[in-house]
Amino acid sequence: MGQLVSDVTDVLNYQKNKKSSNNKRQEILQQIAKDERAKTNLIKKALATQRAKYGASGVSASSTTSGAVLNRLRDEIAEPYNEKKNSNLAKIATTSAKKPNLLKSWLSRVNKIVG
């Protein structure tokens, strides 16, 4: 009877941990989406500001030099967001519930009894 109770408890704990893991994953994915929106808005604002400065000074935004500056600006703004995204993706990979192996558990108990 103790074996059965233990197995049922393991399964119920697994289900609880699985739901918790799924909730954590969803929170992380929502944070990634929020960060992507913030990054996109920040890049758009910075590029628009820089283009306006170029326009005010008479430099064409389509020139090679200004294009390189705009690309560098975009990359510099996006870098911390990309690092955070990679960190969050690593968290997702490590967030999982360990599925109980009831057969292995049962066999180890039988070995102890027979042992």
C-alpha positions in Angstrom: 0.0 0.0 0.0 2.9 2.3 0.8 4.3 1.8 -2.7 1.0 2.8 -4.3 0.7 5.9 -2.2 4.2 6.9 -3.0 3.7 6.4 -6.7 0.4 8.4 -6.7 2.2 11.2 -4.8 5.0 11.2 -7.3 2.6 11.5 -10.2 0.6 14.3 -8.5 3.8 16.2 -7.7 4.9 15.7 -11.3 1.7 17.2 -12.6 2.0 20.1 -10.2 5.6 20.7 -11.2 4.7 20.4 -14.9 2.1 23.1 -14.5 4.5 25.3 -12.6 7.1 24.9 -15.3 4.7 25.7 -18.0 3.6 28.9 -16.2 7.3 29.9 -15.8 7.9 29.3 -19.5 4.9 31.5 -20.4 6.1 34.3 -18.1 9.5 34.2 -19.7 8.1 34.2 -23.2 5.9 37.1 -22.4 9.0 39.0 -21.0 10.8 38.2 -24.2 8.0 39.6 -26.3 7.8 42.7 -24.1 11.5 43.2 -24.5 11.3 42.8 -28.3 8.6 45.5 -28.5 10.7 47.8 -26.3 13.8 47.2 -28.3 12.0 47.9 -31.6 10.5 51.1 -30.3 13.8 52.3 -28.9 15.6 51.5 -32.1 13.0 53.3 -34.2 13.2 56.4 -32.0 17.0 56.5 -32.0 17.2 56.0 -35.8 14.6 58.7 -36.4 16.5 61.1 -34.1 19.8 60.4 -35.9 18.2 60.8 -39.3 16.7 64.1 -38.3 20.1 65.2 -37.1 21.6 64.2 -40.5 18.8 66.0 -42.3 19.3 69.1 -40.3 23.0 69.1 -41.1 22.4 68.5 -44.8 23.8 64.9 -44.8 21.8 62.4 -46.8 20.7 59.4 -44.7 21.3 57.1 -47.7 25.0 57.7 -47.9 27.4 54.9 -47.1 28.9 56.5 -44.0 25.6 57.5 -42.5 24.2 54.1 -43.3 27.1 52.5 -41.3 26.5 54.8 -38.4 22.8 54.0 -38.4 23.5 50.2 -38.5 26.1 50.5 -35.7 23.5 52.5 -33.6 20.9 49.8 -34.2 23.3 47.1 -33.2 24.4 48.9 -30.0 20.9 49.5 -28.9 19.8 45.9 -29.6 22.8 44.2 -27.9 21.6 44.3 -24.3 18.2 43.1 -25.4 19.7 40.2 -27.4 21.8 39.2 -24.4 18.7 39.2 -22.1 16.8 37.2 -24.7 19.5 34.6 -24.8 19.5 34.4 -21.0 15.8 34.0 -21.0 16.0 31.2 -23.6 18.5 29.4 -21.5 16.1 29.7 -18.5 13.4 28.1 -20.6 15.7 25.2 -21.5 16.4 24.5 -17.9 12.8 24.9 -16.7 11.2 21.5 -16.9 9.6 19.0 -14.5 11.2 15.7 -14.0 8.9 12.9 -15.0 8.8 10.2 -12.4 9.9 6.8 -13.5 7.5 4.5 -11.6 9.0 1.3 -13.0 12.5 2.2 -11.9 11.2 3.2 -8.5 9.3 -0.1 -8.1 12.3 -2.2 -9.2 14.6 -0.5 -6.7 12.1 -1.3 -3.9 11.8 -4.9 -5.0 15.6 -5.2 -5.1 15.7 -3.9 -1.5 13.1 -6.4 -0.4 14.7 -9.3 -2.3 18.2 -8.0 -1.7 
